[in-house]
Amino acid sequence: MDPLTIWSLELIAAMQQIHPALHLFFRGFTFLGQPQFYVLMLPLLLWCVDVRMGVRVGVFLLYSSQLNAVLKGLFQLPRPCDFDPSLQLAWFEGYGMPSGHAQFVVAFWGAIAAWARRRWVWALAVVLMLLVGFSRIYLGVHFPQDVLVGWAVGGLSLALYLAVQPGVESWLGELELRWQLLLAAGVPLLLFATSPGESVATAMGALAGAGVGFALARRYVPFSASGPTRQRILRFIVGAAVVVPLYAVMEVLSPAEGSWMYLPSRFSYFVVIGLWTTLGAPWVFKILRLAEAPKLSVN
């Protein structure tokens, strides 16, 4: 082993010996980078905070997942627990560099902070970025350099996204519905077909479903995420009451990993979750009078 790897393994082992209570503390923060967290948080943003912001953050985060999968496959670097299994204190998937948790926390909270334009939101975002990234080192599933690269990739991609987002969004908004639907479904399907993997199937399936659903919702079921706090809470309860069972059923009924149907079925399940999030749930909200049409144009 090279000196950097040896030093990193010794550092992780030393940190894990500080106090057992830190295990639970950092497992809590590492959950903020897990798929289950985003499955609930992205709908929460869209249904209860701001529709446009929820869609923008969701699209960026899902494309970030695709980028992370590509980079992991390119570097193909091991994790600390590959050298010393006793260091592993948390779940992980695939290669080590760059850290997906570190990259995603920058993408997610950075995009929210950029939308909010509040100093305290940026401060909270930075604290969460640091804690989530550090949690992956402490839990023995990433080297420090994995996390540093994850932060860097997340930051650079966020800067690029913020630069091109207004122009791309304006261009997409001017397209005919058929072209919006074709792009929304076709681009994620193409990315999934060219770089298949579990995380890619998850992200691209959700992106395809959410993109198609949002394009249709803008035309036929426009709604606003504003309203009284009680109404927003009820929206989230109603929406999550479908998302959570869908996710649970997928985990139970999905074909065994390694089966030729595993990735296509996972892609399909997340298409359904995406469609519910951006089209099905808004339609139900309006039927139940839990949401109203936006006062301003959504174009």
Secondary structure by P-SEA (a helix, b strand, c coil): ccaaaaaaaaaaaaaaaccaaaaaaaaaaaacccccccccaaaaaaccccaaaaaaaaaaaaaaaaaaaaaaaaaccccccccccccccccccccccccaaaaaaaaaaaaaaaaaccaaaaaaaaaaaaaaaaaaaaaccccaaaaaaaaaaaaaaaaaaaacaaaaaaaaaaccaaaaaaaaccaaaaaaaacccaaaaaaaaaaaaaaaaaaaaaccbbbbccccaaaaaaaaaaaaaaaaaaaaaaaaccccccccaaaaaaaaaaaaaaaaaccaaaaaaaaaccccccccccc
